[in-house]
């Protein structure tokens, strides 16, 4: 164990360690059995470890829970956390971390875009001394729009907002037990887990992989949810938008002075010239109105975040925990 103020050297983590898999699931009835089969095949390649598999059913409305129930009956390693309703992907990850007890915790989705076999490479990096191992997407089978926006977003976060999130990574990663315990202490509701992990420090490493296409079903992160996650990332780790409002206010003020000087100058020096004001008036009003609404929206995001945190409500509600001990 590393004491406060003391830096430890990387250690070789060999032996019968317990590896926990945290797997958020939402309406994956068409692919969850296939994922479990591939995960089971991957784990069979490393029998020297013990495993626990924590599925978090995030309020699925299809037959996902029934399938998870059957899987748990046939595999005592499987534990299913069943939410009372849909709380969201990031909260489901949090619940899985709260439940996991392994020496290392691997977070991944169950749509087979993150291949289970890659998780073995994460374990190898962890065994060599890394405390956080990110799975970095070398290639990805997504739409051009999603690839372009993700590329721009993470580079903007790193360069403008000073959040050192590893480029081209999602939530697929391994956390050492010490890191997972520290991460459990972060209880904000508007969560951006990959951003929180990036700010924690520790010894970090990466494993590059080729991301596959979704096996079945539709993406559970449409544009609306992706936009919300992006806003949570920005407002959770930076006050740059608030500073930009101040700068925008100065720009509008300077433009106003220019407009006033122009109008007064025309009135004094060219009193016989009629200044057409309708178009300029409408442009100025619309510009100012749009600027004010944008500023109020940014302020509202921060105020709303503060309001939900002040309520201190539970992050999630568990209806049941499904686990069979093999007897």
N, C-alpha and C positions, 0 to 999 in steps of 0.2 A: 504494500500500500504506500502511496505517496503522501507524505505529510505536507502541511502548508509551508511554503517557502523552500521546499526541498525538491530538486529536479531528479527524477529517477531515469535510469537508462532503459531503453527498450528491452523487454524480456521475451524469451521464446515460450509461447503458450502451447505446450504440447500436453498430451494426456487426455483423460476422459472428461473434457469440459462439456457443459450443457449449453447448447445453442438454441435460442428462442427465435421463432419466426412470428412476426407481427403482420397480419394479413387483413387489411380492411376490405370488406366485401359489400357491394351494393348492386342488387339485381344482376347477378352473374350466373343464373341457372343453366345457361347454355354452355358455359365453359369451366365451371368450378370443379367438376369431376376430372376433366382433362388436366387442369392445373394441378390438382392434388396428386394425380398419377405421375406427372412429370416431376413434381417436388419429391415424391416418395422415391422415384428412381434415382434422382440426384443424391438424396440423402443415403441411399444404399451404397453409394460409392465411397462414403466416409463412415464406415461402421465404428471407427475409434471414438466418435463423439456420441453424446446423448442429445436428444432433440425434444423440444416441445413446440407445438404448432398452435398458435393463438389466432383463430379466425374471429374477426369482429364484424358481426352482421349489422350494418348501419341502416336498420329499418327497411330492409328489402321488402318489396311488395309482390314479388313473384315466388317461385318455389325454392329460392336459395336456402332459406332456413331449413326446410325439410331435407334438402340434400346434405347440408352441413351436419344435421342431426344423424343421418345415416353414416356419414364419414366418421363421425365421432364414435359411433357404436363399434366400428370395426378397427379403430386405431386409438389406443389409450393415450397416445402422445398428443391427440387433438383436444383442444379446449375451445368452445364457442362462446363468445360474449355477444349476447343478443340485446341490442338497444330497444328501448320502448318506442322509438321513432327514429327518423333520419336526423342525425346531428351533424353530418358532414364528414368528409374524408379526413381532414386534419384532426378532428376530435376523435374519430375512430382510431387513428394512429396513437393518439394520446391514451385512450383506454387500453389498447394493446400493450403499450409500454408500462402502464400501471399494473397490468396482470403478469407480464413476463418476468421470469425469475432466472433466466440464463446468465452464464458468464459473458455471453455476447448476444446481442439482439439484432436481428436482420429485419428491416422494414421493406416490404415490397408489395406491389399490387398483384392481383390474381387474374389479370386479363391475358397473361402470357406474353405481353410486350416486354416484360422484364423476365428473361429466361431463368428458371430455377437453377440451372447448371452454373450460371454466373455467380450465384451466391457462394459456391464453393471457393471461387477465387477470392471473394471477400474474406472468407474464413482464413485462407492462406496468408493474406496480408495481415490480418489481425494476429494470427499465430506468430508472425514475424515481428510484432511489436507495435503496430499501428493501433490507435485507440478509436479512430473514426475512419471508416473506409467508404468512400463515395464510389458509386457506379456511374461512370461518365459515358454518355451516349456518343459513340464514335460515329454512327449513322443511325437514322431513325426513319421508320416508315409512317410518316405523318403527312398531312397536306402541306403544300407550299406555304399557305398562310400561317399555319401553326408553327412550322419550322422558323419562318421569318420573324414572327412576333416573339417567340421564345428566345431566339438569338438576340434580338434587339433588347428585350426586357432584362435579361441577366447581365448583359454588358452595360446597360444603363444603370442598373442597381450597383454594379461594382464600381463604375467610373464616376457617377454623379452622386449617388447616395452613400458611397463608401461602405457598402455591405459586401464583404468578401465571400460571396456565394460561389463555389466552384462552378465554372462554366459548363453548360450542357449536362446538368445533373437534375434529377428530380428527388423523390423521397426514397428511392432505392439505395439503401446504404446499410452498413453494419456499425453498431455502436458497442463499445466495450461496456461492461456492466457499470463501471464507475461513471461513464458518460451518461448512460441511461438513467442512473440514479439522480444525477444532476439535472437532466432534462425534465424529470418528473416534478422538479420544483417550480418549473415555469407553468403557471396556471392561467395565463390570459386566454380569453374566449376567442378573440379574433386571431387565430393562430396561423403562423407561417413557419412550419416545423423546420424546413430546410434552411431558413434564415436564422432561426434560433440556434441550430446546430453549428452554422457557420461562424457565429459569434462566440462560441464557447471555448475555442482554442483546442487544447490537447494535440496529440500527435496524429496527423491526418495523412491519408494516402488515397490513391485513386486506382480504379480498375476500369479500363476501357472495354466497351462491348457494343455489339450491333443490336439495336433495338428492333424487335420483330413487329409484325402487324398484329393487331388485336385478333385473338382467336375467334371470338363470337360476340354478337351483340354490338351495341353502340357505345361510344365513349360516354363516360360518366362525368366528364369535364367539358361541357359545351362552352361556347364563348362567354355566356353570362357568368358561369362559375369561375372560368379562368380569369375574367376581369375582376371579380370579387377577390380572388386569391392574390392577384397582382396588387390591388389596392391595399389589402391587408399587409402585404409585404412592404409596400412603400410607407404606409402610415405607422406600421409597427416598428420600423427601424430608422426612420428619418423624419426630420422636421423641415427638410428642403422645400416641400410645397408651401409651407407657411412663409418661409423666407421669400419664395418667388412671388407670393401675393404682395409683400411689401415692395419688392422691386417693380412689380406691375403697377402698383399704386403710384410710385414715383414717375414712371413713364407716362401714365395717364395725366398726372399733374403737370408734367412738362408740356405735353401736347395741349393741355388746356391753356397754359400760359401763352403758347404760340398762337392758339386760336383767338385769345383775348387781345393780344398785341396786334394781330392782323385786323380784327374788327375795329379796334380803337384807331389804328393807323389809317384805315380807309375812311373812317368818319372824320378825322381831323384834316388829313391831307388831300383827300379826294371826296369832298362833301357832295359833289354833284353826281358822283357815280353810285348807282344803285347796286347794292350787294345782294345777290340772290341767296337767300338764307334757307329756303325750304329743304333742299337736298342736303346741305351741310348740317342743318339742325337734325334731320332724321338720321344721318350717318352717326353724328355725335351721340344722339340718344340711344341708338341701338348698340353702339360700341360700349358706351358706359353701362348700359343695362346688362349686356352680355358679360362684361368684366365683373360687375357686382355679383351676378348670379354664379359665375364660376368661383369667385372668392368665397361666397357663402357656402357653396357646395364643398369646397376643400375644408373650410372650417367645420362644416357639419360632419364630415367624415371623422375628424379628430374628436369633436364633441360627442358624437354617437359612440365612438370607441370608448371614451372615458365613461359615458353613461352605463354601457353594458358591463364594464369592469367594476364600476361602483356597486352594481346590484349584487355582485358576488354570488350569483346563482350557480348550482352544480353544472359542471361542464357537460355532463351526460347522465342519463338514467338507464340502468341495466334492468331489463325485464327478467332475464334468467342467465345462468351460466351452465352450459351443457358440457359434461365431462364424464366419461366412463373409465373406471380404473382397471378394467380388464377382467374383473371377477364376474 
